Amino acid sequence: MAERVADAVVKRLRVKKLVEARDETAARAAVRKVLLENLQAEERLDAEARQILMEHTKEIRDTAVDYARLLALVRGKLARERGFIL
């Protein structure tokens, strides 16, 4: 997936003349690296949000709050605290 997105990003930037890449392969590799790092950071954020909710399982069960909603809230809060854009 990251490979296709990187290809599309580099192609679109070149077509719109926003960047000039002497080595298109290197440009795609750089974009792919950034995308993969971002996806990995998002996965770590999700894992941490799930862990926080697991630590509060009893409290969550005692309320009528939806787990998916709580996960989204915790995930959003962690992202904001870390300056991570989802």
Number of C-alpha atoms within 10 A of each C-alpha: 8 16 15 10 14 20 17 13 16 23 16 13 13 14 11 10 10 10 13 13 14 8 8 14 11 11 19 22 16 14 18 21 15 14 17 15 12 15 14 12 14 17 12 12 19 19 13 15 21 18 13 14 17 12 10 11 12 10 12 15 11 8 8 8 11 10 14 9 10 15 17 14 13 19 20 18 14 16 18 12 8 10 9 14 9 10
